[in-house]
Amino acid sequence: MMTRENKGGIVKATFTPLSERVYPTSTSEMGIYEAMVRFFKNRFPEIEVIRGQSNRVALPKNPFVLLQMIGKKCLSTIESRYDPVKKIMRECYEVMMRVDFWGTEACKACDLSTQFSTLWNDDSTYDLFRSFNAPLYPLYTDNDRMMTLITGEEQYSDRYSRDVYLEYHPEVALQQESAIELELTMITSG
């Protein structure tokens, strides 16, 4: 509590105590990957999903999907809101992610990519991300790209790639004091 007296009266203010430092809380880059893996496990349960580049690790047996974030673009200025102990700031970003589909004779990469695009552009994907409680919103996908790879055994590997775009709303919180009660007492002269 703070009290201040002057000629015009007394002002008393009650503040929320700062008991601990509030750290930023939001979905991180790994959280974006986790939500995408959950999407694939929900929609393509038989397909293995790999996050990011895999150095010194052999690729799994086809079919599988490899996810790699390739960029992030800011879409808005900061939006702020307040609670008694912190200021919460939020920005909107467009996240670009490359999705590589590796297929087999029985499960073609081109078919997986087309099915993915159809599902991604359906409103059920928005609902699925909401059920994950992640601040991610599917936007659109680019066209397929055939990315055939010749393996060490000089065999062609069935591979298609497509870039996917989603909106991401990260939040950062800063601790701050704020008054929760203000009492004014006027003193009249006379």
Secondary structure, 3 states (H helix, E strand, C coil): CEEEEECCEEEEEEECCCCCCCCCCCCCHHHHHHHHHHHHHHHCCCCEEEECCCCCCCCCCCCEEEEEEEEEEECCCCEEEEECCEEEEECCEEEEEEEEEECCCCCCHHHHHHHHHHHHCCHHHHHHHHHCCCCEEEEEECCCEECCEECCCCCEECEEEEEEEEEECCEEEEECCCEEEEEEEECCCC
